[in-house]
Amino acid sequence: MKKKNQVFLTSILAGTLILTTFIPAAFSHDAFEGGWKGERAPFDHEALENLGDPEEEGNKNLKFLHEAGSAQIEEIDGVQNNTADVYAHNGFAYLGTHTANGANGGVRIFDLKDPEDPQEIGQIAHDIPHTWQEKVIVKRVNTPDFKGDLAVVSLQQTSRNNVNRPDSIGGALLYDVSDPYNPERLGFYELDRRVTGTHELYLTTQGNQALMLVSNPYADFYTGGEEKDFQMIDVSDPANPEKIWQFDPRLLEEVDEDFNGYHWDSPDGHTRPVFNHSVITDNNGHYAYVSMWDLGTLIFDIRDAQNPEYLGRTEFADDQKGSAHSAALARGGTVLIETREVANPHGDGYESAYGYTRIFDIKDKTNPVLLSEFTTDLTYDFSDPVFTFSKTVHDPKVRGNTLYLSYYSGGVISVDISDPSDPIEIGRYTPDQADVWGVFVDRNYVLASDMGQGLKVLLKNNGNQSNNRMEN
């Protein structure tokens, strides 16, 4: 590994920044490539009542998978927001929101005591103007400064660095949700206003230390290398989050010193996009897995949190768009699942395909070995060139030997990975007019977040095949 000096943007990059001023801020994919997700209008309650029943298919351990409950998020002051990612902790669901109708929908908290009747009980993270709150992670934390359930929430500006919105800023908010009915804001990790914000994030613990890992896409690009896309924040005292480390891709041999924070001259001859989209850790908080788009999924040893060590990364075929979007682990952390969100299925010098899933053996974390690639009927379906995001994979979650994939119009697709070299689809849940962003798997249920329809609660452990829809 080589150490390099700080690199500043050249006049060429400055020109690029001017051209990208009008790039929409509400990205999840590569916003510079195009194919923006848009604000995807939510269904009102009357429209929800007119939807048809979901399609439900399953076998093996998912033969009884069915929708038990569904709930659109509540209007706040007459505004109906749409949803983003979903998380669950101790019988409560935490549902992020996207940008429809002005954003600022916050994170909605649902009591799941009755899975057939999820009840929205509160809202957090909605008080920073002109922002949206996609991602939330909740974990039990025990440090000298805080003991309880800590929620961390990503915060992104709807209009980056807008001079007319001086009170808009991105970053991450931290809440005490030990009592989800009475959450309390604790702290705010603020980013430079030139950065759109934190897109995704993760929370882990190491002994009595709590760490928040944040993905700030294009931070390096927008700030001339002053701020980096992947940062580690000590949140042991959630009221005073402190940045302790950030990663500079220029440390890698294959990344030149004149890397501008986005355009990477890859050894395969392509100029590839590089930015940090998301990050997770293993259950012990020993290793971080960072989805850095066409640079692949980067693996770090973070046991020394102030001095993480880069170990290795996944790589792509020369004709394969990278788009490493999200990651999940299986087999005790020896198997890596990598989802690739490819919205534009065509490109000069690349295969024609929407995003699909790759599975790696990472027993040797310095040398990930590709075991298989999982595609679906959507991967090569180019019949609708307008609504492209409906056909790419999005987020992965794993429980046991089952991989759950959120798949927009495909809903939730479930895959048997008992043999990681031969993944087999074993279930599919597809709401009518589906637009499923996120999926989360708990012991008792599978949760899905539909951008237009809200929260979906799926059960898999009984034979009741009825579709009990919520009519709010």
NORMOWO-V581214 format. One record per residue. N is the residue number from 1. RES is the residue in one small letter. SS is DSSP state (A for helix, B for strand, O for the rest). OMEGA is omega in degrees with one decimal (NA if undefined). D_CENTER is the distance of its C-alpha to the mean C-alpha in whole Angstrom. Layout:
n=(N:N)
res=(RES:RES)
ss=(SS:SS)
omega=(OMEGA:OMEGA)
d_center=(D_CENTER:D_CENTER)
This chain:
n=(1:2:3:4:5:6:7:8:9:10:11:12:13:14:15:16:17:18:19:20:21:22:23:24:25:26:27:28:29:30:31:32:33:34:35:36:37:38:39:40:41:42:43:44:45:46:47:48:49:50:51:52:53:54:55:56:57:58:59:60:61:62:63:64:65:66:67:68:69:70:71:72:73:74:75:76:77:78:79:80:81:82:83:84:85:86:87:88:89:90:91:92:93:94:95:96:97:98:99:100:101:102:103:104:105:106:107:108:109:110:111:112:113:114:115:116:117:118:119:120:121:122:123:124:125:126:127:128:129:130:131:132:133:134:135:136:137:138:139:140:141:142:143:144:145:146:147:148:149:150:151:152:153:154:155:156:157:158:159:160:161:162:163:164:165:166:167:168:169:170:171:172:173:174:175:176:177:178:179:180:181:182:183:184:185:186:187:188:189:190:191:192:193:194:195:196:197:198:199:200:201:202:203:204:205:206:207:208:209:210:211:212:213:214:215:216:217:218:219:220:221:222:223:224:225:226:227:228:229:230:231:232:233:234:235:236:237:238:239:240:241:242:243:244:245:246:247:248:249:250:251:252:253:254:255:256:257:258:259:260:261:262:263:264:265:266:267:268:269:270:271:272:273:274:275:276:277:278:279:280:281:282:283:284:285:286:287:288:289:290:291:292:293:294:295:296:297:298:299:300:301:302:303:304:305:306:307:308:309:310:311:312:313:314:315:316:317:318:319:320:321:322:323:324:325:326:327:328:329:330:331:332:333:334:335:336:337:338:339:340:341:342:343:344:345:346:347:348:349:350:351:352:353:354:355:356:357:358:359:360:361:362:363:364:365:366:367:368:369:370:371:372:373:374:375:376:377:378:379:380:381:382:383:384:385:386:387:388:389:390:391:392:393:394:395:396:397:398:399:400:401:402:403:404:405:406:407:408:409:410:411:412:413:414:415:416:417:418:419:420:421:422:423:424:425:426:427:428:429:430:431:432:433:434:435:436:437:438:439:440:441:442:443:444:445:446:447:448:449:450:451:452:453:454:455:456:457:458:459:460:461:462:463:464:465:466:467:468:469:470:471:472)
res=(m:k:k:k:n:q:v:f:l:t:s:i:l:a:g:t:l:i:l:t:t:f:i:p:a:a:f:s:h:d:a:f:e:g:g:w:k:g:e:r:a:p:f:d:h:e:a:l:e:n:l:g:d:p:e:e:e:g:n:k:n:l:k:f:l:h:e:a:g:s:a:q:i:e:e:i:d:g:v:q:n:n:t:a:d:v:y:a:h:n:g:f:a:y:l:g:t:h:t:a:n:g:a:n:g:g:v:r:i:f:d:l:k:d:p:e:d:p:q:e:i:g:q:i:a:h:d:i:p:h:t:w:q:e:k:v:i:v:k:r:v:n:t:p:d:f:k:g:d:l:a:v:v:s:l:q:q:t:s:r:n:n:v:n:r:p:d:s:i:g:g:a:l:l:y:d:v:s:d:p:y:n:p:e:r:l:g:f:y:e:l:d:r:r:v:t:g:t:h:e:l:y:l:t:t:q:g:n:q:a:l:m:l:v:s:n:p:y:a:d:f:y:t:g:g:e:e:k:d:f:q:m:i:d:v:s:d:p:a:n:p:e:k:i:w:q:f:d:p:r:l:l:e:e:v:d:e:d:f:n:g:y:h:w:d:s:p:d:g:h:t:r:p:v:f:n:h:s:v:i:t:d:n:n:g:h:y:a:y:v:s:m:w:d:l:g:t:l:i:f:d:i:r:d:a:q:n:p:e:y:l:g:r:t:e:f:a:d:d:q:k:g:s:a:h:s:a:a:l:a:r:g:g:t:v:l:i:e:t:r:e:v:a:n:p:h:g:d:g:y:e:s:a:y:g:y:t:r:i:f:d:i:k:d:k:t:n:p:v:l:l:s:e:f:t:t:d:l:t:y:d:f:s:d:p:v:f:t:f:s:k:t:v:h:d:p:k:v:r:g:n:t:l:y:l:s:y:y:s:g:g:v:i:s:v:d:i:s:d:p:s:d:p:i:e:i:g:r:y:t:p:d:q:a:d:v:w:g:v:f:v:d:r:n:y:v:l:a:s:d:m:g:q:g:l:k:v:l:l:k:n:n:g:n:q:s:n:n:r:m:e:n)
ss=(O:O:O:O:O:O:O:O:O:O:A:A:A:A:A:A:A:A:A:A:A:A:O:O:O:O:O:O:O:O:O:O:O:O:O:O:O:O:O:O:O:O:O:O:A:A:A:A:A:O:O:O:O:O:B:B:B:B:O:A:A:A:O:O:O:B:B:B:B:B:B:O:O:O:O:B:O:O:B:O:O:O:B:B:B:B:B:B:B:O:O:B:B:B:B:B:B:O:O:A:A:A:O:O:O:O:B:B:B:B:B:O:O:O:A:A:A:O:B:B:B:B:B:B:O:O:O:O:O:O:B:B:O:O:O:B:B:B:B:B:B:B:O:O:O:O:B:B:B:B:B:B:B:B:B:B:B:O:O:O:O:O:O:O:O:O:O:O:O:O:B:B:B:B:B:B:O:O:O:A:A:A:O:B:B:B:B:B:B:B:O:O:O:O:O:O:B:O:O:B:B:B:B:B:B:B:O:O:B:B:B:B:B:B:B:O:O:O:A:A:A:A:A:O:O:O:O:O:O:B:B:B:B:B:O:O:O:A:A:A:O:B:B:B:B:B:B:O:A:A:A:O:O:O:O:O:O:O:O:O:O:O:B:B:B:O:O:O:O:O:B:B:B:O:O:O:O:B:B:B:B:O:O:O:O:O:B:B:B:B:B:O:B:O:O:O:B:B:B:B:B:O:O:O:O:O:O:O:B:B:B:B:B:O:O:O:O:O:O:O:O:O:O:B:B:B:B:B:B:B:A:A:A:O:B:B:B:B:B:B:O:O:O:O:O:O:O:O:O:O:O:O:O:O:O:O:B:B:B:B:B:O:O:O:O:O:O:O:B:B:B:B:B:B:O:O:O:O:O:O:O:O:O:O:O:O:O:A:A:A:A:O:O:O:O:B:B:B:B:O:O:B:B:B:B:B:O:B:O:O:O:B:B:B:B:B:O:O:O:O:O:O:O:B:B:B:B:B:B:B:O:O:O:O:O:B:B:B:B:B:B:O:O:O:O:B:B:B:B:B:O:O:O:B:B:B:B:B:B:O:O:O:O:O:O:O:O:O:O:O:O:O)
omega=(-177.9:178.9:-176.7:179.5:177.7:179.9:179.9:-177.7:177.8:178.0:177.2:179.3:178.2:176.0:178.4:179.7:177.5:-179.0:-176.3:179.2:-173.5:177.0:178.7:-178.6:-172.8:-176.9:164.0:173.4:173.6:-176.2:-178.1:-178.7:-176.3:-178.3:-176.7:-179.9:-178.6:-175.0:169.6:-172.6:176.9:174.3:170.3:-172.0:178.4:179.2:178.9:-178.8:-178.2:178.3:175.2:178.0:176.6:171.4:-176.1:178.0:178.4:172.3:-173.7:-177.0:-177.7:-176.6:178.7:-177.9:-179.3:175.9:179.1:-177.6:179.9:-178.7:172.0:177.2:-176.1:169.6:174.9:-177.5:176.4:-177.9:176.7:177.5:172.0:-167.8:177.9:-171.7:-177.3:178.5:177.2:179.3:174.9:174.8:177.6:175.9:178.2:-171.2:177.7:-178.8:-177.1:-165.6:-176.2:174.5:172.5:179.3:-176.2:176.5:179.2:174.0:-179.8:-179.4:-179.8:170.7:-176.8:-179.8:173.3:-176.5:179.2:-176.6:-179.9:-175.1:175.6:-173.2:-177.7:-177.5:175.7:169.8:-176.9:-169.0:173.4:-172.3:171.5:178.2:173.2:-165.6:-172.8:-164.8:174.5:175.0:179.9:178.2:173.7:-175.6:177.3:179.5:176.9:-175.7:-177.4:174.1:-179.1:178.5:-176.5:174.7:173.0:-172.2:176.8:-176.0:-179.1:177.1:174.0:176.8:-171.7:170.0:-177.2:-177.0:179.3:179.8:-174.4:-179.4:177.1:-178.4:179.4:179.8:-179.3:177.3:-177.9:-175.6:167.3:179.0:177.1:169.0:-175.8:177.1:-178.8:-179.3:-178.7:177.0:-177.4:-174.0:-178.5:173.0:-173.6:175.2:170.2:-176.8:176.5:179.9:-179.6:178.6:174.7:-177.4:173.9:-176.5:179.3:-178.9:177.8:178.6:173.1:-175.0:179.2:175.9:176.2:-177.1:172.7:179.0:-172.3:175.6:-176.6:-174.0:176.5:178.4:178.6:-177.7:-175.2:-174.9:179.6:176.9:179.4:176.9:-177.4:-176.3:-179.3:-178.8:174.2:-173.6:174.0:179.6:176.5:167.2:-173.2:178.0:-177.4:179.3:-174.7:176.3:-178.6:-178.4:171.3:-172.9:176.3:-179.1:-179.1:175.4:-179.2:-178.4:-175.3:179.2:-175.9:179.5:-177.9:173.1:-173.7:178.5:179.9:-175.8:-177.7:174.8:-175.4:177.7:-179.6:177.6:177.3:165.2:-170.5:176.0:177.9:172.2:-178.8:-179.8:-176.8:-179.0:170.7:169.4:170.1:-175.6:-178.7:-177.9:-179.7:-175.8:176.3:-179.9:-168.6:-177.3:-174.5:172.9:-172.6:170.7:177.6:173.6:-178.2:-178.1:-179.9:167.2:-175.4:-179.1:167.0:-168.0:-179.8:179.1:179.2:-179.9:174.8:-177.5:-177.1:-177.9:171.8:178.7:-175.4:172.4:-176.7:-176.8:-174.3:170.8:-176.8:174.2:175.4:-168.4:-176.5:-178.8:171.8:-178.2:175.9:176.2:177.0:178.6:178.8:176.9:-179.9:172.6:179.8:174.4:-175.4:-178.8:178.0:-177.7:178.0:-171.0:-176.9:177.1:-177.1:179.2:-178.4:174.1:174.3:-177.9:167.3:-175.8:177.5:-169.3:175.6:-177.1:-174.1:165.2:179.8:173.0:170.3:-173.2:174.5:-175.2:177.5:-178.2:-179.7:178.5:-176.0:173.9:-176.6:177.3:177.9:176.4:-178.9:-170.4:-175.7:178.7:-177.4:-173.1:-179.8:-175.0:-175.4:-174.5:-168.5:-174.0:-177.1:-169.7:179.3:172.4:-179.9:-172.7:176.8:168.4:-177.5:168.0:-176.3:179.5:179.4:176.2:177.8:-177.5:169.3:-165.9:179.5:-176.9:175.4:179.9:176.0:179.3:-176.3:-171.1:173.5:179.1:174.9:170.8:-176.6:178.2:-177.1:-179.6:-176.3:176.8:179.9:179.6:176.5:174.6:-175.7:175.3:172.4:-177.6:-175.4:173.3:-169.9:-179.5:-171.3:175.9:177.1:-175.9:175.6:-178.5:-171.1:-175.6:171.2:178.5:173.9:175.7:176.9:-173.8:-177.0:-169.0:176.9:-173.3:174.4:178.5:-178.2:174.6:-176.9:-169.6:172.5:-174.2:179.7:-175.2:-178.8:178.1:-178.0:-175.9:176.0:174.2:-173.1:NA)
d_center=(29:30:30:30:31:29:28:29:28:31:33:31:28:29:30:27:25:28:27:23:24:23:20:18:16:13:11:8:10:13:15:18:18:19:18:16:14:17:17:17:20:20:23:25:27:30:28:26:29:30:27:28:27:24:25:25:26:26:28:28:26:25:28:28:24:24:23:25:24:22:22:21:20:23:24:25:28:28:25:22:19:16:13:9:7:10:11:15:17:21:21:19:16:14:13:11:12:12:15:18:21:21:18:18:17:16:15:17:18:20:23:22:26:27:24:26:26:23:24:22:24:22:20:19:17:19:22:21:22:20:17:14:11:8:7:9:11:14:17:21:22:25:27:30:28:26:26:24:21:19:16:13:12:10:13:13:16:17:20:20:23:25:28:29:26:27:25:22:20:16:15:14:16:18:19:22:21:24:25:23:26:26:23:24:22:23:22:20:19:19:19:21:21:21:18:15:14:11:7:5:8:10:13:16:20:23:26:26:24:20:18:15:13:11:9:12:12:16:17:19:20:21:23:25:23:24:21:18:14:14:16:17:18:21:20:23:25:22:24:25:21:23:21:23:21:19:19:21:21:24:25:25:28:26:25:28:29:29:25:24:21:19:22:23:26:25:28:28:29:26:24:21:18:16:14:11:7:6:8:10:13:16:17:20:18:20:18:15:13:11:10:12:13:16:17:15:14:16:17:19:21:20:23:25:22:24:25:22:23:22:22:21:19:18:20:21:24:26:25:21:19:16:13:11:7:6:9:11:15:18:21:21:19:21:19:16:14:12:10:12:11:14:15:19:20:23:24:28:28:25:25:24:21:18:15:15:15:17:18:19:22:21:24:25:22:24:24:22:24:22:23:22:20:19:20:21:23:21:20:24:24:25:27:25:24:23:20:18:15:16:17:14:12:8:7:9:11:15:18:21:21:19:16:14:12:11:13:13:17:17:16:15:17:18:19:22:21:25:26:23:25:25:22:24:22:24:22:21:20:20:21:23:22:18:15:13:9:8:10:11:15:17:21:22:20:17:15:13:12:14:14:18:19:17:17:18:19:20:23:24:27:30:32:32:31:31:28:29:27:27:29:28)
